[in-house]
Amino acid sequence: MTIQVLKPKYHVEECLEQIRECLEIGWTGLGFKTVEFEDKWKEYTGHEQAHFLNSATVGLHLAVEILKKENGWENGDEVITTPITFVSTNHAILYEKLVPRFADVDEYLCLEPEDVKRKINEKTRAIIFVGYGGRVGKLDEIIKICKDHNLKLILDAAHMSGTRVNGIMPGTWDGVDVTVYSFQAVKNLPTADSGMICFKDKHYDEVCRKLTWLGINKDTYARNSGTKGSYKWKYDVEYLGYKDHGNSIMAAIGLVELQYLDETNAYRRELAKCYDGIFAKEPKIQVIGAPYADECSYHIYEIAVDNRDGLLEFLQKHDIYAGVHYRDNTEYEMYAYDHGKCPNAHVMSNKILTVPLHMHLTKDDVEMIANKVVEFVNAC
Ligand SMILES: *Cc1c(COP(=O)(O)O)cnc(C)c1O
């Protein structure tokens, strides 16, 4: 049996039942389950606004676009971001002709507040903070920096579904302008592909809902036509929008998996503790910690070792497929202008390895994987 680094586990029968409902009534698109999922998500998280999308990537783009449009940012303005993330985070800034300005990461592989301060200049408009692996990092300090410098704050919460701090979802904290979640297939709340955008500001949410459906203003036909049904085509188009909204099939899966999110995250934490217990005794293995670890979603579990590539190969020989999250983005051609500006990210990028952590694994599996890791690093 091969062991994958990330693998979704769906509650198949319940998902099929919800999907069947969509197919039988003939409503698989926007509305119906998407509205129900948005309502359940707001209830679960405490966000006041939630709009269901076809991915977190489009959500991050919408977050940047709407903040830019509504606050009069200009092309060439800067957004401070992290090099240790999936490229979606940074592409979102480039889509809007803004400049990603990279700041270094801390011991949690989240943005490091002191370096963020150093990267602020007169063109800085916002910060994107990635809750790496579900970790909240030093988000509280980043919020303070944003307030002090009048910057907007976007939270890339692609890994943070279900992460709490003292019972509260960090995305709902005062000072976070918009939070984007991912429900992509290998995330800890898996659908197949979808995401959620949660604006603090109700007006931004309204603009977003137009943008995610081609810029169409659905209110206009209701307002202008008097009679309903037959005038549905008589809407106005206000923006050059996109086809970014989510659909009822994805929402159907999300509705089922959301019911199990706290339970599955708790199991992830148990597996993480198993790894912690074994790795803590090994001086050659550095575990990437998590603040508020007993409330972290633990979307991914990382260690840092000297011979990372060797370890990856060794594990693969034993049918264990570990991963790397992520390569320092300034090593990519398109972000190379900031190469060398984030020394810790650069070092960690060559040392980090994501060990398998998902709902198909038992504690025995985790012990076996951890022992293989220990075997390799001590033979080096
Ligand atoms: C997965 C991921 C995204 C993109 O999510 P999609 O739903 O696949 O578009 C963005 N940011 C981070 C940190 C991610 O891990």
Ligand as a Chemical Component Dictionary entry (heavy atoms), coordinates in Angstrom:
data_LIG
# 
_chem_comp.id                   LIG 
_chem_comp.type                 NON-POLYMER 
_chem_comp.pdbx_formal_charge   0 
_chem_comp.three_letter_code    LIG 
# 
loop_
_chem_comp_atom.comp_id 
_chem_comp_atom.atom_id 
_chem_comp_atom.alt_atom_id 
_chem_comp_atom.type_symbol 
_chem_comp_atom.charge 
_chem_comp_atom.model_Cartn_x 
_chem_comp_atom.model_Cartn_y 
_chem_comp_atom.model_Cartn_z 
_chem_comp_atom.pdbx_ordinal 
LIG C1 C1 C 0 -4.663 25.519 -2.083 1  
LIG C2 C2 C 0 -4.231 26.893 -1.781 2  
LIG C3 C3 C 0 -4.750 27.985 -2.465 3  
LIG C4 C4 C 0 -5.661 27.840 -3.649 4  
LIG O1 O1 O 0 -6.811 27.129 -3.386 5  
LIG P1 P1 P 0 -7.732 26.601 -4.602 6  
LIG O2 O2 O 0 -9.057 26.391 -3.940 7  
LIG O3 O3 O 0 -7.111 25.336 -5.075 8  
LIG O4 O4 O 0 -7.769 27.643 -5.633 9  
LIG C5 C5 C 0 -4.366 29.256 -2.079 10 
LIG N1 N1 N 0 -3.496 29.445 -1.077 11 
LIG C6 C6 C 0 -2.952 28.414 -0.401 12 
LIG C7 C7 C 0 -2.011 28.694 0.722  13 
LIG C8 C8 C 0 -3.293 27.105 -0.746 14 
LIG O5 O5 O 0 -2.733 26.083 -0.107 15 
# 
loop_
_chem_comp_bond.comp_id 
_chem_comp_bond.atom_id_1 
_chem_comp_bond.atom_id_2 
_chem_comp_bond.value_order 
_chem_comp_bond.pdbx_ordinal 
LIG C1 C2 SING 1  
LIG C2 C3 SING 2  
LIG C2 C8 DOUB 3  
LIG C3 C4 SING 4  
LIG C3 C5 DOUB 5  
LIG C4 O1 SING 6  
LIG O1 P1 SING 7  
LIG P1 O2 DOUB 8  
LIG P1 O3 SING 9  
LIG P1 O4 SING 10 
LIG C5 N1 SING 11 
LIG N1 C6 DOUB 12 
LIG C6 C7 SING 13 
LIG C6 C8 SING 14 
LIG C8 O5 SING 15 
# 
